[in-house]
Amino acid sequence: MRYTVQRPVVMWIETEIESAEDYNQALDLADQKFAKGDYVEIEMTSAIDYERYWIQDETGKEFHL
């Protein structure tokens, strides 16, 4: 049987906030920019999660490990 196997990867992204009253506001504004796709990916920051898998067999059955 044929299987497709995936692992999650975390990639850090960055955006600039020009003016915020405090870090909570900076986080809120950053989340808005992230949602719009207004960010850059930071090179060499990806990390593979070797503890988690997503698997699907050729019949479409999914397994989450």
C-alpha positions, 0 to 999 in steps of 0.5 A: 500500500502507498502512504504519504507521510508528513511532519510539521516544520516550524519557520520563524517569520518577522514583521516590523511594528513602527509605533506601539504603546507597549509589547501587547499592542505590538503583538496585536499589530503584528498578528494583524500584519501576519494575517495579511501576509506582511512578513518575511521568513527568517532563513535558517530558523526552521525546525522539524518536529520529529515527534509528530506525523500525519499519514494518509494511505492510498484509500484516503484514511488519515493517521495522526501520530 
